[in-house]
Amino acid sequence: QFDELGPNGEFLLEFSIYDAIKNGFDHIVIVTKKENQEYLLNYLEQRIPSNIKLDVVVQEISDIPKKINIKNSRIKPWGTAHAVWSARKVIKSSFVIINADDYYGSESFKQAGNYLRDKKSNSSYALVTYKLGKTLSDFGSVSRGICKVDNGKLLSIVEHTKINESKNQIIDEESGNTLNKSDDVSMNFWICNTDIFNYIENYFKNFLLNEDNLEKNEIYLPFIAQQMMKEKIIDIDTIKSDSDWFGVTYLEDKENAVNSLKSYTNNNNYPSPIWS
């Protein structure tokens, strides 16, 4: 997250923040660990526009639901759903969730902003999906959640943990399934409402009652969303993005990320430096 990938040493997350602000978002919340909090707050406060609200919150292992007592010396964080729950005190309206170390593209934030402005129900959530072919690495296998979609509604996400492209075929080596470049995949770009916090809390309580979960198991955001959908608390729309996506799964991916950001900047998609 803190590699200087941009043409002027910018972090990858700065490009997502820029794209979000450009498309109408006015509150940025970073979830991080304690040792990064002060650094990130000082770093971003000096860069992003002063009219944008900024919170940097810490995902604490000790942050668990009230009236739950556990005796455990856990070191590993509780997972992505817990990371979202960590922001419950500062988020008061519908919001978007992304990974800090992925690039999603300005058009995706535009589509997400339009969805938030137009949606009429708190039970409406959404997932921005990407084409599988745009999310592969040239340097090794990747894990992807393959989405099953019907009439614009998400039906399910099935994790495939070892996807490789070879000889014009995309195969998940774990399951043996053959996949298509046009398959919709989740890259953790979610549009949620604040009622997800209560659901995560109740789910977390039950999770903590099982001693087998206390040492290493995690609660994952995609699973929470699918459980809410299964229980008919929400429905999840899919927003198909044609934007570029990239992450840095392997060391060799870094060069591609640097070159892509340089190209976008040279084509005037971003100012240089980005907060100039």
QUITA-V259035 format. One record per pair of residues at least 12 apart in sequence whose C-alpha atoms are under 8 Angstrom apart, sorted by sequence separation. I is the first residue (numbers start at 1). J is the second residue. D is the distance in Angstrom with one decimal. If there is no record, write none. Layout:
<<I/J/D> <I/J/D>>
//
This chain:
<<1/13/7.1> <145/157/5.5> <146/158/5.2> <160/172/6.3> <162/174/5.9> <41/54/7.9> <61/74/7.5> <145/158/5.3> <146/159/6.2> <161/174/6.7> <41/55/7.5> <61/75/7.4> <145/159/4.3> <146/160/7.1> <160/174/7.4> <41/56/6.1> <61/76/7.6> <144/159/5.8> <145/160/6.1> <160/175/7.5> <204/219/7.6> <40/56/7.2> <61/77/5.8> <96/112/7.7> <112/128/7.6> <143/159/7.1> <144/160/5.4> <60/77/7.5> <61/78/6.7> <143/160/5.6> <144/161/6.5> <59/77/7.6> <143/161/4.1> <37/56/6.1> <142/161/6.5> <143/162/5.5> <144/163/7.5> <37/57/6.9> <108/128/7.2> <142/162/5.5> <143/163/6.2> <37/58/6.8> <141/162/5.2> <142/163/5.2> <94/116/7.4> <141/163/5.0> <142/164/7.0> <59/82/7.6> <63/86/7.6> <141/164/4.8> <28/52/7.3> <32/56/7.2> <34/58/5.5> <59/83/5.7> <140/164/6.8> <200/224/7.1> <26/51/7.7> <27/52/5.7> <28/53/6.2> <29/54/6.0> <30/55/6.3> <31/56/6.0> <32/57/6.3> <33/58/5.2> <34/59/7.5> <26/52/5.0> <27/53/4.6> <28/54/4.9> <29/55/4.8> <30/56/4.7> <31/57/5.0> <32/58/5.1> <33/59/5.7> <34/60/7.6> <60/86/7.7> <26/53/6.2> <27/54/5.9> <28/55/6.4> <29/56/5.7> <30/57/6.2> <31/58/5.7> <32/59/6.0> <33/60/7.2> <59/86/5.6> <27/55/7.9> <29/57/7.2> <31/59/6.4> <58/86/7.0> <136/164/7.7> <57/86/7.1> <136/165/7.8> <157/186/7.7> <199/228/7.9> <57/87/6.5> <21/52/8.0> <188/222/7.7> <55/90/7.4> <147/183/7.4> <148/184/7.6> <146/183/6.9> <147/184/5.4> <146/184/6.1> <147/185/5.3> <146/185/4.6> <147/186/6.7> <145/185/5.4> <146/186/6.7> <144/185/6.5> <145/186/5.4> <144/186/7.0> <145/187/7.6> <144/187/7.6> <133/180/7.5> <134/181/7.6> <132/180/7.2> <133/181/4.1> <132/181/5.0> <133/182/6.5> <131/181/6.3> <132/182/6.0> <133/183/7.8> <131/182/5.1> <132/183/5.4> <31/83/6.6> <131/183/5.6> <132/184/6.0> <31/84/7.7> <131/184/5.0> <132/185/5.8> <130/184/5.5> <131/185/6.1> <31/86/7.5> <129/184/5.7> <130/185/5.4> <31/87/7.1> <129/185/5.4> <130/186/6.7> <184/240/7.8> <129/186/5.2> <130/187/7.2> <29/87/7.5> <128/186/7.0> <129/187/6.8> <127/186/7.2> <128/187/7.8> <128/188/7.9> <129/189/7.6> <127/188/7.7> <128/189/5.5> <127/189/5.9> <128/190/6.5> <127/190/4.7> <126/190/6.0> <127/191/6.1> <125/190/7.7> <126/191/4.9> <157/222/7.8> <125/191/5.6> <126/192/6.9> <125/192/5.2> <124/192/7.9> <125/193/7.1> <157/226/7.8> <123/193/7.8> <156/226/6.9> <122/193/6.3> <116/191/7.9> <112/191/7.3> <154/235/7.7> <153/235/7.3> <154/236/5.5> <23/106/7.8> <153/236/5.8> <154/237/5.9> <16/100/8.0> <153/237/4.6> <154/238/6.0> <152/237/5.8> <153/238/5.7> <19/105/7.2> <20/106/7.4> <23/109/6.3> <152/238/5.4> <13/100/5.1> <16/103/6.7> <19/106/5.0> <23/110/5.3> <152/239/7.6> <12/100/7.3> <13/101/6.3> <15/103/7.5> <16/104/7.0> <25/113/7.4> <12/101/6.2> <13/102/7.4> <16/105/7.4> <20/109/5.7> <24/113/6.7> <99/188/6.6> <149/238/7.6> <12/102/7.0> <13/103/7.6> <16/106/7.7> <19/109/6.5> <20/110/7.8> <23/113/6.4> <98/188/5.7> <99/189/7.5> <12/103/6.8> <97/188/7.1> <98/189/4.8> <97/189/5.5> <98/190/6.8> <96/189/7.0> <97/190/5.1> <96/190/5.6> <97/191/6.5> <96/191/4.5> <97/192/7.7> <95/191/5.8> <96/192/6.3> <94/191/7.3> <95/192/5.5> <94/192/5.7> <95/193/6.3> <1/100/6.5> <94/193/4.3> <95/194/7.9> <1/101/5.2> <93/193/6.6> <94/194/6.1> <93/194/6.1> <92/194/6.6> <91/194/7.4> <88/194/7.8> <142/249/7.8> <88/197/6.3> <125/234/6.7> <126/235/8.0> <127/236/6.8> <129/238/6.6> <123/233/6.6> <124/234/5.9> <125/235/6.1> <126/236/4.8> <127/237/6.3> <128/238/5.9> <129/239/6.0> <130/240/6.3> <131/241/7.8> <134/244/6.9> <135/245/6.3> <140/250/7.6> <123/234/4.5> <124/235/5.5> <125/236/4.7> <126/237/4.4> <127/238/5.0> <128/239/4.6> <129/240/5.1> <130/241/5.5> <131/242/7.7> <134/245/6.5> <135/246/6.4> <139/250/6.8> <85/197/5.6> <123/235/6.4> <124/236/6.1> <125/237/6.2> <126/238/5.5> <127/239/6.1> <128/240/5.9> <129/241/5.9> <130/242/6.8> <134/246/7.9> <137/249/7.7> <84/197/7.8> <124/237/7.2> <126/239/7.0> <128/241/6.4> <130/243/7.7> <139/252/6.8> <139/253/7.3> <85/200/6.7> <130/245/7.7> <138/253/7.9> <85/201/7.5> <137/253/7.3> <82/200/7.4> <81/200/6.9> <112/239/7.9> <111/239/7.4> <108/241/5.9> <107/241/7.4> <108/242/7.9> <107/242/7.8> <108/243/6.4> <65/201/6.4> <107/243/6.1> <68/205/7.2> <82/219/6.7> <106/243/7.5> <70/208/7.7> <78/216/8.0> <80/218/7.8> <81/219/5.6> <82/220/7.8> <105/243/5.3> <65/204/7.5> <76/215/7.8> <78/217/7.2> <79/218/4.7> <80/219/6.6> <81/220/5.0> <104/243/6.8> <105/244/5.9> <64/204/7.9> <65/205/6.5> <68/208/7.9> <74/214/7.1> <76/216/6.4> <78/218/4.9> <79/219/5.1> <80/220/5.1> <81/221/4.3> <104/244/6.5> <105/245/6.7> <74/215/5.6> <77/218/7.6> <78/219/6.3> <79/220/5.7> <80/221/5.4> <103/244/7.8> <104/245/4.9> <72/214/6.9> <73/215/7.8> <74/216/7.5> <79/221/7.9> <103/245/5.4> <104/246/7.2> <72/215/7.3> <81/224/7.1> <102/245/7.3> <103/246/5.3> <102/246/5.9> <103/247/6.3> <102/247/4.5> <101/247/6.4> <102/248/7.4> <101/248/7.4> <48/275/6.7> <47/275/6.1> <5/254/7.7> <7/258/7.4> <5/257/6.8> <6/258/6.2> <5/258/5.1> <7/261/7.0> <6/261/5.8> <7/262/5.5> <5/261/7.5> <6/262/6.7> <18/274/7.7> <7/265/7.7> <15/274/7.7> <14/274/8.0> <8/272/7.1> <10/274/7.7> <7/272/7.5> <8/273/5.7> <7/273/7.5> <8/274/7.9>>
//
